[in-house]
Every structure is written in structure tokens, then in C-alpha cells.
């Protein structure tokens, strides 16, 4: 079960994926792609990845406790969806033309669409249990919803990409010791007929 750094691991994976395929064209340096917020001022990067929402997904049914050994039970992991915005840093756009901005956005969309999943074992190599891949899919937001995300950080709307990463399973630290068996009852019944030879 993935430990709490999994949320940060997913963000870092997306940034590393973009850095590996967007540099040196259309973005000159990997340092120009960062995990950041559009609200941050005077930062030196071109493309930012902003985690703007985390939602617990309750519709996935899981058992109340999962076995971790002979006498130990752990609460099962909880599934979450992570919501990201890919945006261009406003303070870095002074030298970018409109066509350059569109090329960057288009290339970023192409990369995320092509590399749209990651195995949790790649992010946390110590995982023992099999977990489903984390899928990156476009977040289906209306233009009004996108404007609201920008308004929440007091920034004017600009063209950006919105993605959902799920399911992201987050483990629990709650471990319950299961009671030991101290008394057992067995009932044996014999069936069948006895043949008598005479």
C-alpha cells in the first residue's frame, strides 16, 4: 500500500515526464518546468504544474480490514483523485509570442496523453501488494469551472490544461491486533452405512 508521499510522487513523476520530452524544444531547460502555483510571484520557470484539488473517492468498495500477517490487520488504503492544472507562468511570458505559448501547451498535452498512466511500483519501489495503474485523464471542466480555479488564487484566467490522476491509494497507519484463538470446538460426524457380511 502506497505511503503518504505518493501524492508528491505523482506530481514529481508528471514534472519529470514533461522535462524529459519538452527540453530543449519547446522549453530550453528542465529547470523551466516546476511544481508550483500561479499565485507565486517572481519565480523563474515557464511551465508550472499546480495541484488544485484532492478528492477522496468513496465509490470504490474495500474490506474494513486487510491482513498484514498472521495476527495483524490494517485498515485498507483509501482511493483519491488528484486534480492538476498545467499553466504557463505569467511572469516568464514576456519574451514568448502567442504562437510559442500555444506550442508549449500543445506539446504538454501530447506528452501527458501519450504517457497517460504510471504503475505505483515505479513511484514507490517497496510496494508489495499489486495496485492498479494511476491514470492521467483530462478533467472535464467547463470554462466557468476553469475560471473559478483561477479566481480562487486571484489570477485572471489564461489558457491551461486540466487533468485528473486516479486512483491514488493512500495507506493507513492504523494496525489492529487480531484476537488469538484460545478455545476451539470441533464437531465430527460420520456418514455412510456399515455393511455386514453374512
Helices and strands as residue ranges (DSSP letters): H 6-22, G 30-32, E 33-35, E 47-56, E 66-67, E 72-74, E 78-88, G 90-95, H 98-114, E 117-118, H 120-123, E 134-138, H 143-152, E 161-170, E 175-177
